[in-house]
Amino acid sequence: MKAESAAPESIVREMGAGVVSQRTAAGFTHSSVDKIGLKKETVLTIENGIIATTLYRLV
């Protein structure tokens, strides 16, 4: 059975909403995510459901 190469859009959007929730709960702003090794632009694209991310990156 061949694995899907892209996540369905609804899952990517839900993942983005979860990232927003966890980021704000942790007290991070978009401007402060560089302190944890992420670029603001990357976080924004994940949160807006434009790109999917890996479980590794989320952890």
TACOR-V918413 format. One line per field, one symbol per residue. ss: DSSP state (A for helix, B for strand, O for the rest). phi: phi as a letter, one per 30 degrees, with the letter a starting at -180 (. if undefined). A space follows every 50 residues. Layout:
BEGIN
ss->???
phi->???
END
This chain:
BEGIN
ss->OOOOOOOOAAAAAAAAAAAAAAAAAOOOOAAAAAAAOOOAAAAAAAAOOO OOOOAAAAO
phi->.dddcbdeeddddddddddeddddddiccddcdddcicdeddddddddid bcbcdeddd
END
